[in-house]
Amino acid sequence: MTADTTVGEKLRVDKWLWHARFFKSRTLAAKQIAAGKFRINRQVIKKPRAEVRAGDVLTFPQGPHIRVIEVIALGSRRGPATEARTLYEDLDPPGEKKSSPTPPPVAPRDPGAGRPTKKHRRAIDRLKAWLRFGE
């Protein structure tokens, strides 16, 4: 992957996001941009045809986190992840790295409140049989 850093060079933002491997496809990137969730240099963009240049700062949501990325270079193709990382610098504070959200606590369960055991099923069967014959 060649890193184009010539001043004045520009690339569509959906294509750059795909090159930098933030999205699996340009279509997914375009949908997120069209939803109005992206900013280039603090300006909200709603068109995937918006262009980025080296030095621009992108702000967008990715999962539960907000990403702040500075464009360092424009790629000419989508390459491996190691090369894609050379296209940008992550400006997120180092203390707020991707921590998984804590799952909601499991509701407490009373003993015996789940499925009946084999012993309990047999007792229920005996009771039902006794009730059928008792009529």
Secondary structure, DSSP 8 states (H G I E B T S, - for coil): --EE--TT--EEHHHHHHHTTSSSSHHHHHHHHHTT-EEETTEEE--TT-EE-TT-EEEEEETTEEEEEEE--EESS---HHHHGGGEEE-S-GGG--------------TT-SS--HHHHHHHHHHHHHHHHH-
